Amino acid sequence: MKARTDVPSYFFYTFLQSSLTISRFFGVHVPAASDQNSFKSNCQDQVDIWRDSDQASLSIVIPVYNEAENIPRLVAAVHDAMETHAGAWELVIVNDGSTDATWDELKAAQRKYGMHLRIFELNRNFGQTAALQAGLDQARGEIVATMDGDLQNDPKDIARLTQHLMEQDLDMVSGWRENRQDKALSRRLPSFLANRLIGKVTGVRLRDYGCSLKVYRASVIDRLVLFGDMHRFIPAWVALTTRSSKIQELPVRHHPRIAGETKYNLNRVSAVIID
């Protein structure tokens, strides 16, 4: 499904271009110097593979907050989904100042799977948009996929969205949770209201702005700067830098949350209105 786009507001574009990147403004924690040296040497072969590969390289960016219970399942699910991926890929996970054992679980996962799992930590909890921007700043792939860390998004859909983007020569493919597995009042109603509001204000009409599962060309997403709660507006911002015909929406799977707690409620609607 193609996105419908009305005449864009140049206010959004001007505001976007004049903003600072989140990861410059907020601190990003990286390993100590000894770990950094190990990281560079361990990753050298991977960098060469990326340079020599005929397939487009892929970065999967996931912001997480208090998802310690989900981290092992999440990392395993991504690796299972990427088993048949022909090109080079990396998994970039940003810990948004979690207060549980998320960071410890990420370090354990990196030891298990290797340095293509790249982990970063914000100094404190800044919110999903800041963590997402920090991850996008670190991503090295020609194609960038984003998703939530609660495993309600299915990593297996990344390949289908990526293939559609490449075959149709698109700049962005957004997921649409056609059979959404969330509570009607606390999740689906706010999402419905937000979709209607964002579509009306921005002129870019999609069924599911709130779906974090999206795939982009890095050359397009790198032009954007995210702040506030504006991860919801990414399709509208992309439409300011490319033709609306280059943005499409595909149905994706959606699973019930099996661990951890949701961070969404009716109060999030007010944040959308302010943004």
N, C-alpha and C positions, 0 to 999 in steps of 0.2 A: 504494500500500500504506500503510495506517495504522500508526502506531507503537503497539506494545503497551506500556502503562504500568502498573506496579504502584503501590502506595502510596509516594509520594515521601518521602525523608528530609528533615526540616526542618533537619537539620544542614547539608546542602549549601546550602540557601537562606539560612540565617543567615550562614554563612561567606561566601557570595557577596555579600550585601548590605553586609557590614562591611568589604569589601576596597577598596583604592585602585585607581583606574584605572591601567593600565600606562603610558599616555602621560603621566600626571602624574608618575609616579615616575621614569620613564626619559626622558632628553632626546630631543626630536625636532628634527632639523635642518630649517630652512626657509630659503628664499632670503634674500639680504641685503635691507636696507631698500629700495633702489632697485628691486630685483626685486619686492618685495612691493607697492610702489605700482603697478608695471606690471601685476602679477597682478590687483589689485583693479579697475583700470580695464578690463582686458581681459575680466574675468569679469562685469562689471556687466550686459551684455546677456544673458548666459547666466542670471544670477539672475532677471532679469525674465521670461525665457522659462519658467523653472521655475515662477514664480509664476502665470503666465497659462495654462499648459498644462492641457488637460483630461485628459491621460494621467498616470498615476502616474510620478513621476521615479524614476530608477534609478541607484544607485551600485554600481559593480563594484570590490571591494576585493581587492587581491592583494599579499601579502607576498612578498618575494624575497630570496634570499641567494646570492651568487656565481652569478648567472644571466646574466652579460654576453652570452653567446652566444645566449641565448634572448630577450632583451629586444626586439630589432627584430621577430622573428617573433611574439612574444606581443602586442605592441601592434598590429601589423598584423592579427593574427587577431581580436582583440577588435573592432577597427573594421570588419572585414569582417562579423563576426557581427551588429553593431549597425546595419548599413545600413538594415534594414527596421524598426527600432524607432521607433514613432511618437512616443514621449514624449522628454523631455529626459533626458540621461544623462551620467555622468562616470565616469572611470576613475581610481581612487585606488591608487597603487602605493607601498608602503613598502619602502625598502631597509634590510634588517636588518643594517647594519654590514658590508656585503660588503667583501672584500679584493681583489676583481678590479675590472674596469672597469664594473661594474653601474651605478654612479651616473652615470658619463659617458654611458653608453648611454641612461639615462633622460632626462638633460638633452637629449640629441640628439633623442630621440623627442618630447619636449615641444615643442622648436622646430619639429619637422616637423608635428605633428598639432594643436598648439594647447593652450590653457590648460584645456580640459576634461580633459586628462590632468594630474592633480595628483600631484606626486611629493614624498615625504617621506623622511627618512633618520634612523634611530636612531644615536646617538652611537657605539655599538659593537654587536656581535652579541648580542642578548638572547634569540633563539629565535623560532620561528614564532608562538607565542601572543602574545608581546609585540608583535611587528610587526603581527599581525592586529588586536589591540586598538587600536593606534595608528591604523590605517587606519579602523577602525569609528568611532573618535572624530572623524575628519575627514569621514566620509561625510555627505552632505546629502540623499540621496534618500529618498523614502518607502518604496521597496523597496531592499533591499541584497542583492547577490549576492557570494559569496566563491568564490575558486578559487586553485589553486596557480599558480606562475609557470613551471613546467617544461613547460607545454603538453601534459601528459598528460591534463588536463581539456580538454574542447573548449568554447570560448566559445559555439559555436552552440547548445549545450544550455541556455544561460541563458534564452533567449526561451521555450523550452518549459516550463521550470520556473517561470518568472515567470507565464506564461499560466495554468498549472495552479493556482498559488497564488491568483491573482486570481479565476479562474472558480469554484474550489471554496471560496473565502472561507477560506483557510488562513492560518496565521501562519508556517509554515516548511515548505519542501520540501527534502529532503535527497537528494543524488545517490547512486545505487547502481551501482558499477562492475561491472556484470553480467558483462562479458567483460574482466576485468582483464589488462592487458599488463605484468606485472611478474614478476620471478623468484620462484619458489615459496618458496625457503628464506629469502631475505633480506627479502622484502616481503610476500608473501601469507600466509605462516605467522604472522609477528608480528601482522599485521592480523586474521587469524582469531582468534588468541588474545585480542587486545585487544577485539574485538567481543564475544566470549563473556564476557570478564571484566567489561567495562563494562555490558553488558546485565544480567548477574547482580547486580552490585552496585547499580546505579541503578534497575533495574526497567524501563527504557525499552529495548525490544528492536528494534534495526534490523539490517539485513543488513550495513551498511557505515558504521560510525561514522567511519572514517578518510577518507572521501571529502570533500575540501575544497570541492567544488562544491555549494553550498547557496544557497538564496534565502530571505530573511526579510522580514517587515514591520519597518521601522525602529523602530516603536513597541514591538516585542517585543525585538529584539536590543539596543536601547539600555538595557534594564533589566539586562543582564548585564555582569559584569566578569570578564575573562579573565586568568589568571595561570598560572605554571608551564607545564605541557604540557596545560592543560585545554581547548584548542581541540577536543580529541577528545570532550569531554563536553557540547558545546553542545546537542545534542538533549535530553539529560537536564535541563539547566538550563532550556531553553525550556519543558519540560514542567512545571516548577515555577511558571511564570508564566502558563500558558495551559492549555486542555484538551488532552489527548493526541489527541483527534480533530482538532485543528487542525494536527497534524504528520503529514506523509506522506513517502513515499520513492518515487522514480521511477528507473528504469534510465537511465543516461547512458553516453555513449561514453567510452572510455579508450584512449589511444594510448601506444605505447612512447616512452620518452625518447630524443630524437635529439641532444641537446647537453647539456653540463654533467654534473655528477655527482650521484647521489642522496645525500640526507642521512639516509637511514633504514637501520637494520640491526636485528639481534636485540636489541641493547642498549636499544632504545627500549621494549621490553616492560617492563623494570624501571622506567622512568619512569612508564609507565601504572599499574603496580602501586602505586608510591609515591603518585601523585596520587589 
